[in-house]
Amino acid sequence: MDISASSWLVIVLAVLAANLPFFSERVFGILPWRAAGKPFWLRLVELIVLYFVLGAVAFFIEARQGNRFQQGWEFYAVTACLFLVLAYPGFVLRYLRRRPS
């Protein structure tokens, strides 16, 4: 896989992973939740865990491509903010959209 394809793969996975907690009533899209709806704190925990999972996937793809570059705290702060921005459409559809009454 070339660098361009692997970059697009990580971007598509990031969009899907960021929106999964808001579009699914199952925990991580797999485990059923017993209550009527998932609470907001559980969606945030899912978002944080999926951020680290996606980071591990990107790390392994980068290591497989060749040189793995050292990253400082700035890189992780920017990617965490970007992950939250990618989650915004799911948040809007779950919590801010008006539902017909």
N, C-alpha and C positions, 0 to 999 in steps of 0.2 A: 504494500500500500504506500503510495507516495505521500509527501508531506501535506499537500493540498487536500487530498481525500481524508487523511487522518484528522486534519484540522476541522473540516466540515463534519466529520463523524462526531468529534467532541462537542461541537456547537449544537448539533441536532440532539445529541444525548443530553446536553445541558438544558435545552428548552423542554424536552420531555420530562426530565427528572425534576426540574423546578416546578412544573405544573402538576405533576402526579399527585401530590398531597391534596390539592384543591379539587381535582376532578374525580377522585375516587373516595368512596366511603370505607374502603378497606385499608388496613395499615400496610404501607409500602405496596399497595395494589395487590396484595396476596392474602394477607390474614384478615378474616372478618372481624369487625368491631361489634361488640355485643349491644352497646347502647344504640339509641335511635340515630345519633349522628356523632361524628368524631368531634371532639372539642378542639378549640383553636390551638391549645398548647401542644396537643399531639401532632397537629399539622406542622407546627414549628419544629418539633423534634424530628419529624420525618424530613423536613427541609434541610436541617443541619446534617443529618446522617447521609442523605443523598448527596449533599455537597462534598462530603469527605469520600464517599464512594466514587463519585465522578472524578474527584481529584486523583484518587488511586488509579482509575482507568486511564486518565490522561498521563499520569506519571509512567505507567507501564508502556503506553503507546510511545511516549517520548523516548524512553530508555531503549525501546526496540528499534526506533528510527536511527539511533546513533548516540550522539552526545546528549547527556542529560545536564541541563544547566541548573546551577544553584539559584535558589529564589530566596529573597528576603521577605520580611514581614509585609512590605508594601505590596508585593505580588499577591499575597493571600488576602490582604484587605481589599484590593481591587477586584479580585475574582469573587470574593464573598458578596461584595456590593453588586457586581454584575449578575450573580446568581439570583439575588433578590429582585433585581430589575426584570430578569427573565421570568420570575414567578408572578409578576404583577398581573398579567392577563388572567391567570387562574384565580388570584385573590379577588379581582374585580368581579369576575363571573360568579364566584362563590358568595361574596359578602356585600358587594356594592350594587349589584344589578337589581333593578326592581322586578319583583315577581308579580305576575298577574294575579289579582285577587278574585 
